[in-house]
Amino acid sequence: MSVRRTIKKTGYAILFFCMTSGVVALIVLPMLPEKKVIVAPVKTDIFAPITVENIVVLPHLTSPGPFGKTIDVVARIKNENVRAGTGKYQVALVVKDPSGAVIGRVDQAAYVLPGGVQYIAFINVPVPSNKEFGTVEIQTPSTVLLEQLPDTAHVPEFRVFLRERSGTVVGSQQLERQTGVVTNNSTFDWEKVEVIGVALNESGNIVGIGKTFVGKLLLGEQREFTIGWPAPLSPTSRVIAIATTNIYSDENIVHIIGDPNKLR
């Protein structure tokens, strides 16, 4: 009998303890502060978007040249990121007729240098002889992976000096040619340097577009260049020429002064 009483007493004690604990929990838990979930912040680099602006089309349709009916297109690429750019900026020029139907497309593998404005040019883009030209559209990448340059890295520096501008005739087409000299004032030798020039009339409107490559340009070296475009109806008042190179391409670096990793 004593054993049975002991078991009963133990059971009553356990039941009482459970009931008491439950009541205490119902009273105390609502008074406790809520537990907040803490999410660790993720460090990210936020860059300003790259924009393409001031698209200018120069049609050569009424007096076709050696390539037939063509158009020249130039636009400005604006990059507000002072220390970031990309060596892979694939753009496409889409040519449309007056109804909006696509009648041509030209792809170009471009690059964007840190912090500045540069030109992108499409030269002698064909327009089908049986089609009527309407408008153009420049399509840019939906996502762009920008690469940050270290503070010790320097963007390329080129000095462009323009010489004489003259007219010439090739076949039945009158052309305008601009000569000049580009100097490599960078701290690197470059395998490929390009020069893009735009001709402006007295009103500041673009009337001509030219592009050329001067090839390998060593440190301190000068190289002559010639760019040309069909003679404009509105006379050229001045020419702006900009020399650039793709600093993100390993194949483009001929010789490096110092540590090559400073560009990365």
C-alpha positions, 0 to 999 in steps of 0.5 A: 500500500505504501508503494502505491501511495508513493506513486500516486503522490509522485504523479500528483506532484508532476501534474501540479508542476506541469500545470504551474509551469504552463500558467507561469508561461502564459503570464510571462511570455507575452511580457518578454521582448520579441526576438528580432532576426538580424540579417548581416549586411552584404557589401556591394559596389554601386555604379552609375549606369552607362548611358548612350546619348546624342545619336546622330545619323548622317545618311548617304542615300541620294548620292550613293558612294562606292558602298552603295546606299549607306549611313554613318552613325555616331553617339556619345557613351557617358560613364560617370564612374570615375574609376570603373569601366569595362572592356566588354560592351557589346552594342548593336545598331539596328536600322529600320524603315519608316514603318519601324521594320528592321532592315539591317543590323551591325554589331560592335564589340566596344569598351567603356573607359572610366570616368568620361565621355567617348564616341562610338561610330558606325561607318558605311552601314549599308541600307538595302537598295530596295528599302527606304531608310527611316530610323536607327536604334542603338541597343546596349547590354542589359547587364554590364559588369564594371571593373574597378581600377585601383588608385595606383592605376592610370587611364591612358593619355593621348595627345591629338594634334590636328593638321590640315584638312583637305578635299579629294575625289574618289570615283564620283564621290567628294570626300573630306580628309583630316590629318593629324598626329597622336602621341602616347603620353601614357605609362604603357605601350599599346597594341591598338589605338583608335581615333574617332573624329567628328566634323562640326559646322559653324552651328556646332552640328555634326556633319561628318564622322571618321574612324581609323586605327593607328596600330601599335603605339609605344610610350612617347611615340607619335603616329600620323593618322588620316580620317575622312568622310563624305564632303558635307553640304554644310561646310566643316568649321572644326573637327574634334578627334579623340584617341582611345584604347581598350585598357581591359584587354591583356592582348592590348598591352605591349609593354608595362612599366612597373607591375602589370597587376596595377591595371587590375 
